[in-house]
Amino acid sequence: MDRGGSLAPDGLLGPLFFSDGVEAATVSHGTGSPEGALAANPGSIYTRRDSPDDATVLYWKTSGSGTTGWVAAASTTVTVREVTESGGLTAQDRVVLADATAGVVTLTLPLAAGNVGVVLTVKKIDVSINNVVIDGNGGETIDEGLGATITSQFESVTVCSDGTEWWIL
């Protein structure tokens, strides 16, 4: 009996079954984090690609029976981009090189919720006196404060989400 293997329109490949016919796990793909959005059994796998220019991120379901318990797998490559003006960061950003030559650059982190384990590094690459400011999203905090400021060339700040707020590493 064929229990899957063809790609369905909803991004579900599978499901996978135990030999007794009980559904064990699913393999699926889509955009955005599965945490808080995709219900699956532990052992399930999800691939995320938000746009054709983004790297594919692999998640696996480590615990829980609902929409929580998804963990992003480690990647051997990182996304690097350079910014010269204020704007929002994404959960796919890994290294952001900020050039504040033209003025202060304020970067807003993505929501911590749904991005457990996401690690982002922001580095100031110019010699100007203009700061690079990293802000939490909405009321979210960084080390229980309102943000982080980078003042010197080649200084960097690395943050990690615990799903509620961001922490400087």
C-alpha positions as CSV (number, residue, x, y, z in Angstrom):
1,M,0.0,0.0,0.0
2,D,1.4,3.4,-1.0
3,R,1.3,5.7,2.0
4,G,2.8,8.9,0.5
5,G,5.9,10.0,-1.4
6,S,4.3,12.4,-3.8
7,L,4.3,16.1,-3.1
8,A,0.9,17.4,-2.2
9,P,-0.2,21.0,-3.0
10,D,-0.1,21.9,0.8
11,G,3.6,21.2,1.0
12,L,3.2,17.8,2.6
13,L,5.4,15.0,1.5
14,G,4.5,11.8,3.2
15,P,3.3,11.0,5.9
16,L,5.6,8.3,7.1
17,F,4.0,5.3,8.9
18,F,5.1,2.6,11.3
19,S,4.7,-1.0,10.1
20,D,1.4,-1.3,12.0
21,G,-0.1,1.6,9.9
22,V,0.1,4.3,12.6
23,E,1.2,7.6,11.3
24,A,4.7,8.3,12.8
25,A,5.9,11.6,11.2
26,T,5.5,13.9,8.3
27,V,7.9,15.5,5.9
28,S,6.7,18.9,4.7
29,H,7.9,22.3,3.4
30,G,6.8,25.9,3.2
31,T,7.6,29.4,4.2
32,G,7.9,30.8,7.7
33,S,8.8,28.9,10.9
34,P,6.7,25.8,11.7
35,E,6.9,26.7,15.4
36,G,3.5,27.6,16.6
37,A,2.0,27.0,13.1
38,L,2.4,23.4,12.0
39,A,1.1,20.5,14.1
40,A,3.0,17.2,13.7
41,N,4.3,14.3,15.6
42,P,7.9,14.2,17.0
43,G,10.3,13.0,14.3
44,S,8.7,15.1,11.6
45,I,10.8,17.2,9.2
46,Y,10.1,20.6,7.7
47,T,12.1,22.5,5.1
48,R,11.6,26.3,5.0
49,R,12.5,28.6,2.1
50,D,10.8,32.0,2.3
51,S,12.0,33.2,-1.2
52,P,14.1,31.9,-4.0
53,D,17.1,34.0,-2.7
54,D,17.0,32.5,0.8
55,A,18.8,29.4,1.9
56,T,16.7,26.4,2.9
57,V,16.4,25.9,6.6
58,L,15.8,22.4,8.0
59,Y,13.6,21.9,11.1
60,W,12.8,18.7,13.0
61,K,10.1,18.1,15.5
62,T,11.7,17.1,18.8
63,S,8.8,17.1,21.2
64,G,5.1,17.8,21.7
65,S,2.0,16.8,19.9
66,G,0.8,20.2,18.7
67,T,2.5,23.0,16.9
68,T,5.4,23.5,19.3
69,G,8.7,21.6,19.7
70,W,10.2,22.5,16.3
71,V,14.0,23.0,16.2
72,A,16.0,24.5,13.4
73,A,18.9,22.3,12.4
74,A,22.4,23.7,12.2
75,S,23.5,24.9,8.8
76,T,26.9,24.8,7.2
77,T,26.4,28.1,5.4
78,V,25.2,31.4,6.6
79,T,23.3,34.2,5.0
80,V,25.3,37.5,4.9
81,R,23.9,40.8,3.7
82,E,25.0,44.4,3.9
83,V,22.7,47.2,4.9
84,T,23.1,51.0,4.7
85,E,19.8,52.1,6.1
86,S,17.3,51.3,8.8
87,G,14.9,48.4,8.5
88,G,13.8,45.1,9.7
89,L,15.8,41.9,10.0
90,T,14.4,38.5,9.1
91,A,14.7,35.1,10.8
92,Q,16.8,34.0,7.8
93,D,19.4,36.7,8.4
94,R,22.5,35.3,10.1
95,V,25.2,38.0,9.5
96,V,24.3,41.6,8.8
97,L,27.1,44.0,7.9
98,A,25.8,47.5,8.8
99,D,27.3,50.6,7.1
100,A,26.2,53.7,9.0
101,T,28.2,56.2,7.0
102,A,25.1,58.1,5.8
103,G,23.5,58.2,9.3
104,V,22.3,56.1,12.2
105,V,21.1,52.6,11.1
106,T,18.3,51.1,13.3
107,L,17.7,47.4,12.7
108,T,14.6,45.7,14.2
109,L,14.8,42.1,15.1
110,P,12.2,39.6,13.9
111,L,9.7,38.4,16.4
112,A,11.3,36.2,19.0
113,A,8.1,34.1,19.2
114,G,8.3,31.3,16.6
115,N,12.0,31.8,16.1
116,V,13.5,29.8,19.0
117,G,17.2,29.2,18.5
118,V,17.6,31.7,15.7
119,V,21.0,33.4,16.0
120,L,21.8,36.7,14.3
121,T,25.0,38.8,14.3
122,V,25.1,42.5,13.4
123,K,28.5,44.1,12.7
124,K,29.3,47.8,12.1
125,I,31.7,48.0,9.2
126,D,32.2,51.8,8.8
127,V,34.4,54.3,10.6
128,S,31.7,57.0,11.0
129,I,30.5,58.3,14.4
130,N,27.0,57.1,13.5
131,N,25.7,54.2,15.6
132,V,24.0,51.0,14.6
133,V,21.1,50.3,16.9
134,I,19.4,46.9,17.3
135,D,15.9,47.0,18.6
136,G,13.5,44.2,19.7
137,N,10.3,43.8,17.8
138,G,7.4,45.6,19.4
139,G,7.7,45.1,23.2
140,E,10.3,42.3,22.9
141,T,13.5,42.9,24.7
142,I,17.2,42.2,24.2
143,D,18.8,41.0,27.5
144,E,15.7,42.4,29.2
145,G,16.4,45.9,27.9
146,L,15.1,47.9,25.0
147,G,18.0,47.3,22.6
148,A,21.7,47.2,21.8
149,T,23.9,49.9,20.3
150,I,27.1,49.4,18.3
151,T,29.4,52.5,18.3
152,S,32.7,51.4,16.8
153,Q,33.9,50.0,13.5
154,F,34.2,46.2,13.5
155,E,32.2,45.9,16.8
156,S,29.5,43.2,16.6
157,V,26.5,42.0,18.6
158,T,25.2,38.4,18.4
159,V,21.7,37.7,19.7
160,C,19.7,34.5,20.1
161,S,15.9,34.1,20.5
162,D,14.5,31.9,23.3
163,G,11.0,32.3,21.8
164,T,10.1,35.2,24.2
165,E,12.9,37.6,23.9
166,W,16.4,38.0,22.4
167,W,19.6,37.4,24.4
168,I,23.1,38.8,23.6
169,L,25.6,36.0,23.4
